[in-house]
């Protein structure tokens, strides 16, 4: 099973993705954690180009090409081999981030994103958790990390509000695959909500 976590910057999705992996591994299941952009050696190199530096460093079109280059390498080297040996793959961000960040909010390029995804990647997640949170709370969390990977956080509050709306729209269009979870709850509550949905889908 291929599971993805999505949400705006600082939504807590990374913590939740890792928590799900720990839970499944503790149950004796073969399960790996991975992330985008990144998740393979080549894709991690491309990641640095995307998440560091000036917010205007790349156009949305160039970003789509870079994200797809990273994703293709990630798919070939990490995701597909793990799925083929029967492992569950939990990925922190995937193509829904490209759909929303580059396809809706950075520019009106949703069709291009879907077209490129169909041609070059061709794999959707089986299950997607969208961790939903007020952008003001999330922005404080994200920037507080001061990770040096703040290029998208630096695009500001209005950008994050439009991202949130974009993720909600996406969830409405994909009700079977996408599950929205209230990220303002405690970490434990969000974790329990994730697990309940996972169990209902996986069994
Ligand atoms: P991530 O490491 O998940 O950041 P965070 O933990 O702060 O949420 O992702 C890095 C940034 O890349 C994030 O701001 C979202 C952005 N991004 C896109 O714009 N498009 C994409 O396709 C992906 C995968 C990420």
Boltz pocket constraint, residues with backbone or C-beta under 6 A from the ligand:
constraints:
  - pocket:
      binder: B
      contacts: [[A, 7], [A, 8], [A, 9], [A, 10], [A, 11], [A, 14], [A, 36], [A, 37], [A, 51], [A, 67], [A, 92], [A, 93], [A, 94], [A, 95], [A, 96], [A, 97], [A, 98], [A, 99], [A, 101], [A, 102], [A, 142], [A, 149], [A, 152], [A, 153]]
      max_distance: 6.0
